[in-house]
Amino acid sequence: MTNLLMFVPHEEIILFMAPTTIVLYLAAVGIYHFEHEAHPEQFKSVFHSIWCAITILTTVGYGLSQLQCSSQRSGTHILW
């Protein structure tokens, strides 16, 4: 596995991770903005919403069942 990483240029890893991190953070901010009023115990801060953002962006269908607000569901469909 270590030898495999030697063949991947580091620039490509950075070019992949930077936009991915930005998209995850923006998704978490959106989730917090729409869901905090409906579920303040589950979405205490933006950082608590990151788990939900990761779940939504990396699963098919399961992550959308966690959201309760219809505006957030439609925003997630646009992002997906």
mmCIF file of the N, C-alpha and C atoms, coordinates in Angstrom:
data_MODEL
# 
_entry.id   MODEL 
# 
loop_
_atom_site.group_PDB 
_atom_site.id 
_atom_site.type_symbol 
_atom_site.label_atom_id 
_atom_site.label_alt_id 
_atom_site.label_comp_id 
_atom_site.label_asym_id 
_atom_site.label_entity_id 
_atom_site.label_seq_id 
_atom_site.pdbx_PDB_ins_code 
_atom_site.Cartn_x 
_atom_site.Cartn_y 
_atom_site.Cartn_z 
_atom_site.occupancy 
_atom_site.B_iso_or_equiv 
_atom_site.pdbx_formal_charge 
_atom_site.auth_seq_id 
_atom_site.auth_comp_id 
_atom_site.auth_asym_id 
_atom_site.auth_atom_id 
_atom_site.pdbx_PDB_model_num 
ATOM 1   N N  . MET A 1 1  ? 0.824   -1.191 0.000  1.00 0.00 ? 1  MET A N  1 
ATOM 2   C CA . MET A 1 1  ? 0.000   0.000  0.000  1.00 0.00 ? 1  MET A CA 1 
ATOM 3   C C  . MET A 1 1  ? 0.865   1.250  0.000  1.00 0.00 ? 1  MET A C  1 
ATOM 4   N N  . THR A 1 2  ? 1.939   1.233  0.755  1.00 0.00 ? 2  THR A N  1 
ATOM 5   C CA . THR A 1 2  ? 2.822   2.385  0.802  1.00 0.00 ? 2  THR A CA 1 
ATOM 6   C C  . THR A 1 2  ? 3.457   2.634  -0.559 1.00 0.00 ? 2  THR A C  1 
ATOM 7   N N  . ASN A 1 3  ? 3.809   1.586  -1.269 1.00 0.00 ? 3  ASN A N  1 
ATOM 8   C CA . ASN A 1 3  ? 4.406   1.743  -2.592 1.00 0.00 ? 3  ASN A CA 1 
ATOM 9   C C  . ASN A 1 3  ? 3.419   2.351  -3.578 1.00 0.00 ? 3  ASN A C  1 
ATOM 10  N N  . LEU A 1 4  ? 2.141   2.079  -3.400 1.00 0.00 ? 4  LEU A N  1 
ATOM 11  C CA . LEU A 1 4  ? 1.128   2.634  -4.287 1.00 0.00 ? 4  LEU A CA 1 
ATOM 12  C C  . LEU A 1 4  ? 1.049   4.152  -4.149 1.00 0.00 ? 4  LEU A C  1 
ATOM 13  N N  . LEU A 1 5  ? 1.176   4.670  -2.933 1.00 0.00 ? 5  LEU A N  1 
ATOM 14  C CA . LEU A 1 5  ? 1.124   6.106  -2.717 1.00 0.00 ? 5  LEU A CA 1 
ATOM 15  C C  . LEU A 1 5  ? 2.323   6.834  -3.313 1.00 0.00 ? 5  LEU A C  1 
ATOM 16  N N  . MET A 1 6  ? 3.410   6.137  -3.504 1.00 0.00 ? 6  MET A N  1 
ATOM 17  C CA . MET A 1 6  ? 4.588   6.754  -4.086 1.00 0.00 ? 6  MET A CA 1 
ATOM 18  C C  . MET A 1 6  ? 4.345   7.120  -5.551 1.00 0.00 ? 6  MET A C  1 
ATOM 19  N N  . PHE A 1 7  ? 3.432   6.399  -6.227 1.00 0.00 ? 7  PHE A N  1 
ATOM 20  C CA . PHE A 1 7  ? 3.187   6.633  -7.641 1.00 0.00 ? 7  PHE A CA 1 
ATOM 21  C C  . PHE A 1 7  ? 2.128   7.701  -7.897 1.00 0.00 ? 7  PHE A C  1 
ATOM 22  N N  . VAL A 1 8  ? 1.386   8.080  -6.869 1.00 0.00 ? 8  VAL A N  1 
ATOM 23  C CA . VAL A 1 8  ? 0.363   9.113  -7.026 1.00 0.00 ? 8  VAL A CA 1 
ATOM 24  C C  . VAL A 1 8  ? 1.008   10.463 -6.760 1.00 0.00 ? 8  VAL A C  1 
ATOM 25  N N  . PRO A 1 9  ? 0.954   11.359 -7.731 1.00 0.00 ? 9  PRO A N  1 
ATOM 26  C CA . PRO A 1 9  ? 1.533   12.687 -7.504 1.00 0.00 ? 9  PRO A CA 1 
ATOM 27  C C  . PRO A 1 9  ? 0.798   13.415 -6.377 1.00 0.00 ? 9  PRO A C  1 
ATOM 28  N N  . HIS A 1 10 ? 1.563   14.076 -5.535 1.00 0.00 ? 10 HIS A N  1 
ATOM 29  C CA . HIS A 1 10 ? 0.976   14.766 -4.390 1.00 0.00 ? 10 HIS A CA 1 
ATOM 30  C C  . HIS A 1 10 ? 0.071   15.920 -4.817 1.00 0.00 ? 10 HIS A C  1 
ATOM 31  N N  . GLU A 1 11 ? 0.342   16.501 -5.974 1.00 0.00 ? 11 GLU A N  1 
ATOM 32  C CA . GLU A 1 11 ? -0.509  17.584 -6.457 1.00 0.00 ? 11 GLU A CA 1 
ATOM 33  C C  . GLU A 1 11 ? -1.928  17.092 -6.714 1.00 0.00 ? 11 GLU A C  1 
ATOM 34  N N  . GLU A 1 12 ? -2.056  15.859 -7.211 1.00 0.00 ? 12 GLU A N  1 
ATOM 35  C CA . GLU A 1 12 ? -3.380  15.313 -7.490 1.00 0.00 ? 12 GLU A CA 1 
ATOM 36  C C  . GLU A 1 12 ? -4.153  15.073 -6.200 1.00 0.00 ? 12 GLU A C  1 
ATOM 37  N N  . ILE A 1 13 ? -3.470  14.641 -5.175 1.00 0.00 ? 13 ILE A N  1 
ATOM 38  C CA . ILE A 1 13 ? -4.131  14.425 -3.890 1.00 0.00 ? 13 ILE A CA 1 
ATOM 39  C C  . ILE A 1 13 ? -4.631  15.754 -3.334 1.00 0.00 ? 13 ILE A C  1 
ATOM 40  N N  . ILE A 1 14 ? -3.814  16.775 -3.421 1.00 0.00 ? 14 ILE A N  1 
ATOM 41  C CA . ILE A 1 14 ? -4.213  18.096 -2.929 1.00 0.00 ? 14 ILE A CA 1 
ATOM 42  C C  . ILE A 1 14 ? -5.370  18.645 -3.758 1.00 0.00 ? 14 ILE A C  1 
ATOM 43  N N  . LEU A 1 15 ? -5.307  18.480 -5.071 1.00 0.00 ? 15 LEU A N  1 
ATOM 44  C CA . LEU A 1 15 ? -6.377  18.974 -5.945 1.00 0.00 ? 15 LEU A CA 1 
ATOM 45  C C  . LEU A 1 15 ? -7.693  18.231 -5.721 1.00 0.00 ? 15 LEU A C  1 
ATOM 46  N N  . PHE A 1 16 ? -7.622  17.012 -5.209 1.00 0.00 ? 16 PHE A N  1 
ATOM 47  C CA . PHE A 1 16 ? -8.832  16.272 -4.888 1.00 0.00 ? 16 PHE A CA 1 
ATOM 48  C C  . PHE A 1 16 ? -9.354  16.626 -3.494 1.00 0.00 ? 16 PHE A C  1 
ATOM 49  N N  . MET A 1 17 ? -8.475  16.696 -2.516 1.00 0.00 ? 17 MET A N  1 
ATOM 50  C CA . MET A 1 17 ? -8.889  16.905 -1.128 1.00 0.00 ? 17 MET A CA 1 
ATOM 51  C C  . MET A 1 17 ? -9.376  18.329 -0.854 1.00 0.00 ? 17 MET A C  1 
ATOM 52  N N  . ALA A 1 18 ? -8.807  19.330 -1.479 1.00 0.00 ? 18 ALA A N  1 
ATOM 53  C CA . ALA A 1 18 ? -9.205  20.714 -1.211 1.00 0.00 ? 18 ALA A CA 1 
ATOM 54  C C  . ALA A 1 18 ? -10.668 20.972 -1.601 1.00 0.00 ? 18 ALA A C  1 
ATOM 55  N N  . PRO A 1 19 ? -11.089 20.675 -2.823 1.00 0.00 ? 19 PRO A N  1 
ATOM 56  C CA . PRO A 1 19 ? -12.508 20.896 -3.154 1.00 0.00 ? 19 PRO A CA 1 
ATOM 57  C C  . PRO A 1 19 ? -13.448 19.986 -2.363 1.00 0.00 ? 19 PRO A C  1 
ATOM 58  N N  . THR A 1 20 ? -13.016 18.770 -2.083 1.00 0.00 ? 20 THR A N  1 
ATOM 59  C CA . THR A 1 20 ? -13.848 17.853 -1.307 1.00 0.00 ? 20 THR A CA 1 
ATOM 60  C C  . THR A 1 20 ? -14.100 18.402 0.088  1.00 0.00 ? 20 THR A C  1 
ATOM 61  N N  . THR A 1 21 ? -13.068 18.927 0.723  1.00 0.00 ? 21 THR A N  1 
ATOM 62  C CA . THR A 1 21 ? -13.210 19.510 2.053  1.00 0.00 ? 21 THR A CA 1 
ATOM 63  C C  . THR A 1 21 ? -14.122 20.728 2.017  1.00 0.00 ? 21 THR A C  1 
ATOM 64  N N  . ILE A 1 22 ? -13.993 21.550 1.006  1.00 0.00 ? 22 ILE A N  1 
ATOM 65  C CA . ILE A 1 22 ? -14.836 22.742 0.883  1.00 0.00 ? 22 ILE A CA 1 
ATOM 66  C C  . ILE A 1 22 ? -16.293 22.350 0.684  1.00 0.00 ? 22 ILE A C  1 
ATOM 67  N N  . VAL A 1 23 ? -16.559 21.376 -0.166 1.00 0.00 ? 23 VAL A N  1 
ATOM 68  C CA . VAL A 1 23 ? -17.934 20.930 -0.412 1.00 0.00 ? 23 VAL A CA 1 
ATOM 69  C C  . VAL A 1 23 ? -18.542 20.340 0.859  1.00 0.00 ? 23 VAL A C  1 
ATOM 70  N N  . LEU A 1 24 ? -17.779 19.534 1.599  1.00 0.00 ? 24 LEU A N  1 
ATOM 71  C CA . LEU A 1 24 ? -18.285 18.964 2.848  1.00 0.00 ? 24 LEU A CA 1 
ATOM 72  C C  . LEU A 1 24 ? -18.609 20.048 3.864  1.00 0.00 ? 24 LEU A C  1 
ATOM 73  N N  . TYR A 1 25 ? -17.745 21.047 3.970  1.00 0.00 ? 25 TYR A N  1 
ATOM 74  C CA . TYR A 1 25 ? -17.987 22.120 4.924  1.00 0.00 ? 25 TYR A CA 1 
ATOM 75  C C  . TYR A 1 25 ? -19.222 22.937 4.534  1.00 0.00 ? 25 TYR A C  1 
ATOM 76  N N  . LEU A 1 26 ? -19.367 23.261 3.258  1.00 0.00 ? 26 LEU A N  1 
ATOM 77  C CA . LEU A 1 26 ? -20.533 24.019 2.808  1.00 0.00 ? 26 LEU A CA 1 
ATOM 78  C C  . LEU A 1 26 ? -21.823 23.216 2.991  1.00 0.00 ? 26 LEU A C  1 
ATOM 79  N N  . ALA A 1 27 ? -21.759 21.914 2.753  1.00 0.00 ? 27 ALA A N  1 
ATOM 80  C CA . ALA A 1 27 ? -22.931 21.069 2.987  1.00 0.00 ? 27 ALA A CA 1 
ATOM 81  C C  . ALA A 1 27 ? -23.288 21.052 4.469  1.00 0.00 ? 27 ALA A C  1 
ATOM 82  N N  . ALA A 1 28 ? -22.282 20.990 5.336  1.00 0.00 ? 28 ALA A N  1 
ATOM 83  C CA . ALA A 1 28 ? -22.527 20.996 6.778  1.00 0.00 ? 28 ALA A CA 1 
ATOM 84  C C  . ALA A 1 28 ? -23.139 22.314 7.227  1.00 0.00 ? 28 ALA A C  1 
ATOM 85  N N  . VAL A 1 29 ? -22.685 23.425 6.668  1.00 0.00 ? 29 VAL A N  1 
ATOM 86  C CA . VAL A 1 29 ? -23.266 24.729 7.009  1.00 0.00 ? 29 VAL A CA 1 
ATOM 87  C C  . VAL A 1 29 ? -24.729 24.784 6.568  1.00 0.00 ? 29 VAL A C  1 
ATOM 88  N N  . GLY A 1 30 ? -25.024 24.278 5.387  1.00 0.00 ? 30 GLY A N  1 
ATOM 89  C CA . GLY A 1 30 ? -26.399 24.248 4.911  1.00 0.00 ? 30 GLY A CA 1 
ATOM 90  C C  . GLY A 1 30 ? -27.289 23.365 5.766  1.00 0.00 ? 30 GLY A C  1 
ATOM 91  N N  . ILE A 1 31 ? -26.785 22.212 6.136  1.00 0.00 ? 31 ILE A N  1 
ATOM 92  C CA . ILE A 1 31 ? -27.553 21.306 6.994  1.00 0.00 ? 31 ILE A CA 1 
ATOM 93  C C  . ILE A 1 31 ? -27.817 21.956 8.343  1.00 0.00 ? 31 ILE A C  1 
ATOM 94  N N  . TYR A 1 32 ? -26.810 22.587 8.909  1.00 0.00 ? 32 TYR A N  1 
ATOM 95  C CA . TYR A 1 32 ? -26.987 23.260 10.194 1.00 0.00 ? 32 TYR A CA 1 
ATOM 96  C C  . TYR A 1 32 ? -28.014 24.389 10.083 1.00 0.00 ? 32 TYR A C  1 
ATOM 97  N N  . HIS A 1 33 ? -27.923 25.154 9.021  1.00 0.00 ? 33 HIS A N  1 
ATOM 98  C CA . HIS A 1 33 ? -28.828 26.294 8.835  1.00 0.00 ? 33 HIS A CA 1 
ATOM 99  C C  . HIS A 1 33 ? -30.292 25.850 8.765  1.00 0.00 ? 33 HIS A C  1 
ATOM 100 N N  . PHE A 1 34 ? -30.571 24.779 8.037  1.00 0.00 ? 34 PHE A N  1 
ATOM 101 C CA . PHE A 1 34 ? -31.952 24.348 7.849  1.00 0.00 ? 34 PHE A CA 1 
ATOM 102 C C  . PHE A 1 34 ? -32.455 23.424 8.950  1.00 0.00 ? 34 PHE A C  1 
ATOM 103 N N  . GLU A 1 35 ? -31.593 22.622 9.545  1.00 0.00 ? 35 GLU A N  1 
ATOM 104 C CA . GLU A 1 35 ? -32.043 21.597 10.484 1.00 0.00 ? 35 GLU A CA 1 
ATOM 105 C C  . GLU A 1 35 ? -31.902 21.972 11.951 1.00 0.00 ? 35 GLU A C  1 
ATOM 106 N N  . HIS A 1 36 ? -31.136 22.996 12.277 1.00 0.00 ? 36 HIS A N  1 
ATOM 107 C CA . HIS A 1 36 ? -30.885 23.313 13.684 1.00 0.00 ? 36 HIS A CA 1 
ATOM 108 C C  . HIS A 1 36 ? -32.167 23.676 14.432 1.00 0.00 ? 36 HIS A C  1 
ATOM 109 N N  . GLU A 1 37 ? -33.037 24.448 13.818 1.00 0.00 ? 37 GLU A N  1 
ATOM 110 C CA . GLU A 1 37 ? -34.276 24.835 14.493 1.00 0.00 ? 37 GLU A CA 1 
ATOM 111 C C  . GLU A 1 37 ? -35.193 23.638 14.718 1.00 0.00 ? 37 GLU A C  1 
ATOM 112 N N  . ALA A 1 38 ? -35.224 22.708 13.772 1.00 0.00 ? 38 ALA A N  1 
ATOM 113 C CA . ALA A 1 38 ? -36.098 21.544 13.897 1.00 0.00 ? 38 ALA A CA 1 
ATOM 114 C C  . ALA A 1 38 ? -35.549 20.517 14.881 1.00 0.00 ? 38 ALA A C  1 
ATOM 115 N N  . HIS A 1 39 ? -34.222 20.347 14.921 1.00 0.00 ? 39 HIS A N  1 
ATOM 116 C CA . HIS A 1 39 ? -33.591 19.339 15.772 1.00 0.00 ? 39 HIS A CA 1 
ATOM 117 C C  . HIS A 1 39 ? -32.338 19.907 16.430 1.00 0.00 ? 39 HIS A C  1 
ATOM 118 N N  . PRO A 1 40 ? -32.498 20.777 17.422 1.00 0.00 ? 40 PRO A N  1 
ATOM 119 C CA . PRO A 1 40 ? -31.306 21.388 18.034 1.00 0.00 ? 40 PRO A CA 1 
ATOM 120 C C  . PRO A 1 40 ? -30.439 20.397 18.803 1.00 0.00 ? 40 PRO A C  1 
ATOM 121 N N  . GLU A 1 41 ? -31.011 19.286 19.266 1.00 0.00 ? 41 GLU A N  1 
ATOM 122 C CA . GLU A 1 41 ? -30.209 18.313 20.002 1.00 0.00 ? 41 GLU A CA 1 
ATOM 123 C C  . GLU A 1 41 ? -29.305 17.488 19.093 1.00 0.00 ? 41 GLU A C  1 
ATOM 124 N N  . GLN A 1 42 ? -29.702 17.294 17.855 1.00 0.00 ? 42 GLN A N  1 
ATOM 125 C CA . GLN A 1 42 ? -28.905 16.512 16.913 1.00 0.00 ? 42 GLN A CA 1 
ATOM 126 C C  . GLN A 1 42 ? -27.900 17.386 16.163 1.00 0.00 ? 42 GLN A C  1 
ATOM 127 N N  . PHE A 1 43 ? -28.274 18.613 15.840 1.00 0.00 ? 43 PHE A N  1 
ATOM 128 C CA . PHE A 1 43 ? -27.422 19.510 15.078 1.00 0.00 ? 43 PHE A CA 1 
ATOM 129 C C  . PHE A 1 43 ? -27.023 20.682 15.973 1.00 0.00 ? 43 PHE A C  1 
ATOM 130 N N  . LYS A 1 44 ? -26.134 20.421 16.917 1.00 0.00 ? 44 LYS A N  1 
ATOM 131 C CA . LYS A 1 44 ? -25.728 21.422 17.903 1.00 0.00 ? 44 LYS A CA 1 
ATOM 132 C C  . LYS A 1 44 ? -24.834 22.498 17.306 1.00 0.00 ? 44 LYS A C  1 
ATOM 133 N N  . SER A 1 45 ? -24.018 22.139 16.334 1.00 0.00 ? 45 SER A N  1 
ATOM 134 C CA . SER A 1 45 ? -23.118 23.094 15.698 1.00 0.00 ? 45 SER A CA 1 
ATOM 135 C C  . SER A 1 45 ? -22.844 22.631 14.269 1.00 0.00 ? 45 SER A C  1 
ATOM 136 N N  . VAL A 1 46 ? -22.096 23.446 13.549 1.00 0.00 ? 46 VAL A N  1 
ATOM 137 C CA . VAL A 1 46 ? -21.719 23.076 12.183 1.00 0.00 ? 46 VAL A CA 1 
ATOM 138 C C  . VAL A 1 46 ? -20.869 21.809 12.199 1.00 0.00 ? 46 VAL A C  1 
ATOM 139 N N  . PHE A 1 47 ? -20.038 21.679 13.204 1.00 0.00 ? 47 PHE A N  1 
ATOM 140 C CA . PHE A 1 47 ? -19.165 20.513 13.266 1.00 0.00 ? 47 PHE A CA 1 
ATOM 141 C C  . PHE A 1 47 ? -19.944 19.230 13.553 1.00 0.00 ? 47 PHE A C  1 
ATOM 142 N N  . HIS A 1 48 ? -21.069 19.338 14.260 1.00 0.00 ? 48 HIS A N  1 
ATOM 143 C CA . HIS A 1 48 ? -21.933 18.174 14.433 1.00 0.00 ? 48 HIS A CA 1 
ATOM 144 C C  . HIS A 1 48 ? -22.629 17.816 13.118 1.00 0.00 ? 48 HIS A C  1 
ATOM 145 N N  . SER A 1 49 ? -22.820 18.801 12.270 1.00 0.00 ? 49 SER A N  1 
ATOM 146 C CA . SER A 1 49 ? -23.490 18.571 10.994 1.00 0.00 ? 49 SER A CA 1 
ATOM 147 C C  . SER A 1 49 ? -22.562 17.951 9.951  1.00 0.00 ? 49 SER A C  1 
ATOM 148 N N  . ILE A 1 50 ? -21.269 17.984 10.200 1.00 0.00 ? 50 ILE A N  1 
ATOM 149 C CA . ILE A 1 50 ? -20.320 17.394 9.240  1.00 0.00 ? 50 ILE A CA 1 
ATOM 150 C C  . ILE A 1 50 ? -20.573 15.899 9.088  1.00 0.00 ? 50 ILE A C  1 
ATOM 151 N N  . TRP A 1 51 ? -20.916 15.217 10.191 1.00 0.00 ? 51 TRP A N  1 
ATOM 152 C CA . TRP A 1 51 ? -21.181 13.780 10.100 1.00 0.00 ? 51 TRP A CA 1 
ATOM 153 C C  . TRP A 1 51 ? -22.374 13.526 9.172  1.00 0.00 ? 51 TRP A C  1 
ATOM 154 N N  . CYS A 1 52 ? -23.393 14.339 9.311  1.00 0.00 ? 52 CYS A N  1 
ATOM 155 C CA . CYS A 1 52 ? -24.561 14.192 8.449  1.00 0.00 ? 52 CYS A CA 1 
ATOM 156 C C  . CYS A 1 52 ? -24.191 14.488 7.000  1.00 0.00 ? 52 CYS A C  1 
ATOM 157 N N  . ALA A 1 53 ? -23.368 15.496 6.768  1.00 0.00 ? 53 ALA A N  1 
ATOM 158 C CA . ALA A 1 53 ? -22.944 15.828 5.404  1.00 0.00 ? 53 ALA A CA 1 
ATOM 159 C C  . ALA A 1 53 ? -22.144 14.692 4.785  1.00 0.00 ? 53 ALA A C  1 
ATOM 160 N N  . ILE A 1 54 ? -21.251 14.097 5.554  1.00 0.00 ? 54 ILE A N  1 
ATOM 161 C CA . ILE A 1 54 ? -20.466 12.964 5.048  1.00 0.00 ? 54 ILE A CA 1 
ATOM 162 C C  . ILE A 1 54 ? -21.381 11.795 4.732  1.00 0.00 ? 54 ILE A C  1 
ATOM 163 N N  . THR A 1 55 ? -22.360 11.532 5.599  1.00 0.00 ? 55 THR A N  1 
ATOM 164 C CA . THR A 1 55 ? -23.297 10.437 5.360  1.00 0.00 ? 55 THR A CA 1 
ATOM 165 C C  . THR A 1 55 ? -24.111 10.663 4.104  1.00 0.00 ? 55 THR A C  1 
ATOM 166 N N  . ILE A 1 56 ? -24.585 11.888 3.913  1.00 0.00 ? 56 ILE A N  1 
ATOM 167 C CA . ILE A 1 56 ? -25.402 12.180 2.740  1.00 0.00 ? 56 ILE A CA 1 
ATOM 168 C C  . ILE A 1 56 ? -24.598 12.074 1.454  1.00 0.00 ? 56 ILE A C  1 
ATOM 169 N N  . LEU A 1 57 ? -23.379 12.595 1.464  1.00 0.00 ? 57 LEU A N  1 
ATOM 170 C CA . LEU A 1 57 ? -22.584 12.617 0.236  1.00 0.00 ? 57 LEU A CA 1 
ATOM 171 C C  . LEU A 1 57 ? -21.939 11.277 -0.100 1.00 0.00 ? 57 LEU A C  1 
ATOM 172 N N  . THR A 1 58 ? -21.874 10.350 0.859  1.00 0.00 ? 58 THR A N  1 
ATOM 173 C CA . THR A 1 58 ? -21.195 9.077  0.591  1.00 0.00 ? 58 THR A CA 1 
ATOM 174 C C  . THR A 1 58 ? -22.128 7.878  0.562  1.00 0.00 ? 58 THR A C  1 
ATOM 175 N N  . THR A 1 59 ? -23.420 8.067  0.809  1.00 0.00 ? 59 THR A N  1 
ATOM 176 C CA . THR A 1 59 ? -24.350 6.939  0.769  1.00 0.00 ? 59 THR A CA 1 
ATOM 177 C C  . THR A 1 59 ? -25.438 7.220  -0.251 1.00 0.00 ? 59 THR A C  1 
ATOM 178 N N  . VAL A 1 60 ? -26.142 6.171  -0.599 1.00 0.00 ? 60 VAL A N  1 
ATOM 179 C CA . VAL A 1 60 ? -27.238 6.314  -1.555 1.00 0.00 ? 60 VAL A CA 1 
ATOM 180 C C  . VAL A 1 60 ? -28.545 6.101  -0.792 1.00 0.00 ? 60 VAL A C  1 
ATOM 181 N N  . GLY A 1 61 ? -29.251 7.183  -0.525 1.00 0.00 ? 61 GLY A N  1 
ATOM 182 C CA . GLY A 1 61 ? -30.559 7.074  0.087  1.00 0.00 ? 61 GLY A CA 1 
ATOM 183 C C  . GLY A 1 61 ? -30.592 7.150  1.600  1.00 0.00 ? 61 GLY A C  1 
ATOM 184 N N  . TYR A 1 62 ? -29.646 6.528  2.287  1.00 0.00 ? 62 TYR A N  1 
ATOM 185 C CA . TYR A 1 62 ? -29.707 6.490  3.755  1.00 0.00 ? 62 TYR A CA 1 
ATOM 186 C C  . TYR A 1 62 ? -29.566 7.874  4.356  1.00 0.00 ? 62 TYR A C  1 
ATOM 187 N N  . GLY A 1 63 ? -28.657 8.666  3.848  1.00 0.00 ? 63 GLY A N  1 
ATOM 188 C CA . GLY A 1 63 ? -28.412 9.980  4.417  1.00 0.00 ? 63 GLY A CA 1 
ATOM 189 C C  . GLY A 1 63 ? -29.601 10.912 4.294  1.00 0.00 ? 63 GLY A C  1 
ATOM 190 N N  . LEU A 1 64 ? -30.368 10.786 3.223  1.00 0.00 ? 64 LEU A N  1 
ATOM 191 C CA . LEU A 1 64 ? -31.523 11.659 3.042  1.00 0.00 ? 64 LEU A CA 1 
ATOM 192 C C  . LEU A 1 64 ? -32.618 11.358 4.041  1.00 0.00 ? 64 LEU A C  1 
ATOM 193 N N  . SER A 1 65 ? -32.679 10.139 4.573  1.00 0.00 ? 65 SER A N  1 
ATOM 194 C CA . SER A 1 65 ? -33.718 9.811  5.547  1.00 0.00 ? 65 SER A CA 1 
ATOM 195 C C  . SER A 1 65 ? -33.463 10.476 6.888  1.00 0.00 ? 65 SER A C  1 
ATOM 196 N N  . GLN A 1 66 ? -32.253 10.971 7.145  1.00 0.00 ? 66 GLN A N  1 
ATOM 197 C CA . GLN A 1 66 ? -31.948 11.627 8.407  1.00 0.00 ? 66 GLN A CA 1 
ATOM 198 C C  . GLN A 1 66 ? -32.474 13.055 8.456  1.00 0.00 ? 66 GLN A C  1 
ATOM 199 N N  . LEU A 1 67 ? -32.684 13.681 7.320  1.00 0.00 ? 67 LEU A N  1 
ATOM 200 C CA . LEU A 1 67 ? -33.114 15.070 7.277  1.00 0.00 ? 67 LEU A CA 1 
ATOM 201 C C  . LEU A 1 67 ? -34.626 15.152 7.398  1.00 0.00 ? 67 LEU A C  1 
ATOM 202 N N  . GLN A 1 68 ? -35.103 16.162 8.120  1.00 0.00 ? 68 GLN A N  1 
ATOM 203 C CA . GLN A 1 68 ? -36.531 16.316 8.337  1.00 0.00 ? 68 GLN A CA 1 
ATOM 204 C C  . GLN A 1 68 ? -37.125 17.465 7.534  1.00 0.00 ? 68 GLN A C  1 
ATOM 205 N N  . CYS A 1 69 ? -36.363 18.498 7.249  1.00 0.00 ? 69 CYS A N  1 
ATOM 206 C CA . CYS A 1 69 ? -36.884 19.669 6.547  1.00 0.00 ? 69 CYS A CA 1 
ATOM 207 C C  . CYS A 1 69 ? -36.898 19.413 5.044  1.00 0.00 ? 69 CYS A C  1 
ATOM 208 N N  . SER A 1 70 ? -38.002 19.714 4.403  1.00 0.00 ? 70 SER A N  1 
ATOM 209 C CA . SER A 1 70 ? -38.104 19.455 2.967  1.00 0.00 ? 70 SER A CA 1 
ATOM 210 C C  . SER A 1 70 ? -37.173 20.353 2.163  1.00 0.00 ? 70 SER A C  1 
ATOM 211 N N  . SER A 1 71 ? -36.904 21.572 2.654  1.00 0.00 ? 71 SER A N  1 
ATOM 212 C CA . SER A 1 71 ? -36.001 22.464 1.918  1.00 0.00 ? 71 SER A CA 1 
ATOM 213 C C  . SER A 1 71 ? -34.582 21.906 1.906  1.00 0.00 ? 71 SER A C  1 
ATOM 214 N N  . GLN A 1 72 ? -34.165 21.269 2.973  1.00 0.00 ? 72 GLN A N  1 
ATOM 215 C CA . GLN A 1 72 ? -32.831 20.677 3.014  1.00 0.00 ? 72 GLN A CA 1 
ATOM 216 C C  . GLN A 1 72 ? -32.754 19.454 2.109  1.00 0.00 ? 72 GLN A C  1 
ATOM 217 N N  . ARG A 1 73 ? -33.810 18.670 2.060  1.00 0.00 ? 73 ARG A N  1 
ATOM 218 C CA . ARG A 1 73 ? -33.814 17.510 1.171  1.00 0.00 ? 73 ARG A CA 1 
ATOM 219 C C  . ARG A 1 73 ? -33.679 17.936 -0.282 1.00 0.00 ? 73 ARG A C  1 
ATOM 220 N N  . SER A 1 74 ? -34.399 18.982 -0.667 1.00 0.00 ? 74 SER A N  1 
ATOM 221 C CA . SER A 1 74 ? -34.301 19.446 -2.047 1.00 0.00 ? 74 SER A CA 1 
ATOM 222 C C  . SER A 1 74 ? -32.925 20.038 -2.326 1.00 0.00 ? 74 SER A C  1 
ATOM 223 N N  . GLY A 1 75 ? -32.334 20.733 -1.362 1.00 0.00 ? 75 GLY A N  1 
ATOM 224 C CA . GLY A 1 75 ? -30.983 21.254 -1.532 1.00 0.00 ? 75 GLY A CA 1 
ATOM 225 C C  . GLY A 1 75 ? -29.964 20.149 -1.668 1.00 0.00 ? 75 GLY A C  1 
ATOM 226 N N  . THR A 1 76 ? -30.175 19.063 -0.947 1.00 0.00 ? 76 THR A N  1 
ATOM 227 C CA . THR A 1 76 ? -29.267 17.925 -1.043 1.00 0.00 ? 76 THR A CA 1 
ATOM 228 C C  . THR A 1 76 ? -29.378 17.263 -2.408 1.00 0.00 ? 76 THR A C  1 
ATOM 229 N N  . HIS A 1 77 ? -30.575 17.177 -2.952 1.00 0.00 ? 77 HIS A N  1 
ATOM 230 C CA . HIS A 1 77 ? -30.747 16.603 -4.288 1.00 0.00 ? 77 HIS A CA 1 
ATOM 231 C C  . HIS A 1 77 ? -30.025 17.457 -5.333 1.00 0.00 ? 77 HIS A C  1 
ATOM 232 N N  . ILE A 1 78 ? -30.061 18.756 -5.178 1.00 0.00 ? 78 ILE A N  1 
ATOM 233 C CA . ILE A 1 78 ? -29.354 19.631 -6.119 1.00 0.00 ? 78 ILE A CA 1 
ATOM 234 C C  . ILE A 1 78 ? -27.854 19.409 -6.001 1.00 0.00 ? 78 ILE A C  1 
ATOM 235 N N  . LEU A 1 79 ? -27.348 19.320 -4.756 1.00 0.00 ? 79 LEU A N  1 
ATOM 236 C CA . LEU A 1 79 ? -25.914 19.107 -4.524 1.00 0.00 ? 79 LEU A CA 1 
ATOM 237 C C  . LEU A 1 79 ? -25.468 17.746 -5.037 1.00 0.00 ? 79 LEU A C  1 
ATOM 238 N N  . TRP A 1 80 ? -26.297 16.727 -4.852 1.00 0.00 ? 80 TRP A N  1 
ATOM 239 C CA . TRP A 1 80 ? -25.960 15.388 -5.282 1.00 0.00 ? 80 TRP A CA 1 
ATOM 240 C C  . TRP A 1 80 ? -25.957 15.367 -6.784 1.00 0.00 ? 80 TRP A C  1 
# 
